[in-house]
Amino acid sequence: MSTQRVFVARLAGCAVFDPSGDRLGKVRDVVVIYRADDSPRVVGLVVEIPGRRHVFVSIGRVTTIDTGQVITTGLINVRRFQQRGGEVRVLAELVGRTVTFTDGSGTAVIEDVAIERNRLGEWDIGQLFLRKPKTSASPFSKGPTAFAHWNDVHERQKPGESQSAEHLVASYADLRPADLANTLLDLPEERLLEVAEELPDDRLADALEEMPEEEQVHILEALGDERAADILDHMEPDDAADLLGQLPEERLEELLDLMEPEEAEDVRALLQYGPDTAGGLMTPEPIVLSADATVAEALALIRRHELHPALAASVFVTLPPYETPTGRLLGVVHFQRMLRYPPHERLGAIIDDGLEPVPANAPATEVARLLASYNLVSLPVVDGAHHLVGAVSIDDVLDYLLPDDWRSADDTGDTQTEAR
């Protein structure tokens, strides 16, 4: 069998198939163990399967590895991956470390790692793709690159010690928030906090919104007051309110005082409602327009990429003022209805005034019943004077109805096999 070489950075994200061609998941990392007299040996892959759960696939169950696909025997263990002592994840821990050339020519940073299959069918680390220190003072320049074998360098850290979370953050750039959250939670705790420190505020905020509340609180407390307040500013107000609601009253007030006044005001408004009511589930930032606004103006607003799809489905028409709490709610215009009218049509002429809003103190079960009964993705929420105070969307209700551990609940699929 000829030697085969695959770079791990190119392998990440590749589809994993069984022998019949059915897709099982996608590669997220490669697991190796160190050896005293040779390069680290590959022991398996971290694979993301449906449900965004990461599992371990032993390298003995892998028949083919290419840059475009991985083929297994079809027999995998679907229990969540847990890293064992002595194991090192290539992308999560090895990439980004500083190494020293054994010939005394200086240092370099590992930017990628090639794994090779030898003539015995075993996989181990072969070449390293390295970046040397830059030689120019220009802020736009980069150091020269080089290839080296494992035995040509030695690490400046102890085996298993992480270096430079920046490279790991870069490898997560294309992950969706839910996938990023799941990937972060699979990291060792110390590494997770290092990566959280390096992530931009908006990316970390998006990831926190997809995590269980216990993990949210743990990460937030580790960040320090000012960074924590910045993260809360970037979160959706309802998610920030849910998170802060888990904290002691004194700590909650400290963080609210550090937040931007406008963001803190929205969160304070939500905290006055019970967590199992329409007010506690809603977002205070729906799209609100006057009856004189045109279809063209409404469509321009719902095109904003940062807007949540459920909130972009409808425009709420009210009397002034047009920021929550607004004037009296006049009705709702769904985007499909807008598409049936010319751009100059006034929203006041096409209002669906038959959709009844829910009071802010309505129980979550009643909100869920209304959404299901009328096939809606959002509902307006009003106060006692019929002023619009927010909108509750289907995803908020699902978060409430599903069990607390739904993000990490194990699937009991038919791919379960032997213990690792």
URNOR-V849670 format. One record per backbone hydrogen bond with DSSP energy under -1.0 kcal/mol. NH is the residue of the N-H (numbers start at 1). CO is the residue of the C=O. Records with the same first field share a line. If there is no record, write none. Layout:
BEGIN
NH=CO + CO
END
This chain:
BEGIN
4=117
6=115
8=113
11=7
12=8
13=27
14=11
16=25
17=70
18=22
21=18
24=16
25=16
26=48
27=14
28=46
29=46
31=44
32=88
33=41
41=33
42=123
43=31
44=31
45=57
46=29
47=55
48=26
49=53
53=49
55=47
57=45
59=43
61=58
62=59
63=71
64=71
66=69
70=15
71=64
72=17
73=61
81=54
87=84
88=32
90=30
93=89
94=89
95=90
96=110
97=94
99=108
100=154
101=106
102=152
104=101
108=99
109=131
110=97
111=129
112=129
114=127
115=6
116=124
117=4
118=122
121=118
124=116
125=40
126=114
128=148
129=112
130=146
131=109
132=144
141=138
146=130
148=128
150=126
152=149
153=150
154=100
156=98
161=158
169=165
170=166
171=167
173=170
175=172
180=176
181=177
182=178
183=179
184=180
185=181
187=184
192=188
193=189
194=190
195=191
196=192
197=193
198=194
199=195
204=200
205=201
206=202
207=203
208=204
209=205
210=207
211=208
216=212
217=213
218=214
219=215
220=216
221=217
222=218
223=220
228=224
229=225
230=226
231=227
232=228
233=229
234=230
240=236
241=237
242=238
243=239
244=240
245=241
246=243
247=244
252=248
253=249
254=250
255=251
256=252
257=253
258=254
259=255
264=260
265=261
266=262
267=263
268=264
269=265
270=266
271=267
273=270
277=274
278=362
279=360
281=277
282=278
283=391
289=316
293=290
295=345
296=343
298=294
299=295
300=296
301=297
302=298
304=301
307=304
312=308
315=333
316=287
317=331
318=289
319=328
326=388
327=319 + 321
329=386
330=317
331=317
332=352
333=315
335=313
338=334
339=335
340=337
341=338
345=342
347=293
348=291
349=346
350=347
352=332
353=351
358=380
360=382
362=359
364=276
367=363
368=364
369=365
370=366
371=367
372=368
373=369
374=370
376=371
379=392
381=390
382=358
383=387
386=383
388=327
389=381
390=381
391=283
392=379
394=377
397=393
398=394
399=395
400=396
401=397
402=398
406=403
408=405
END
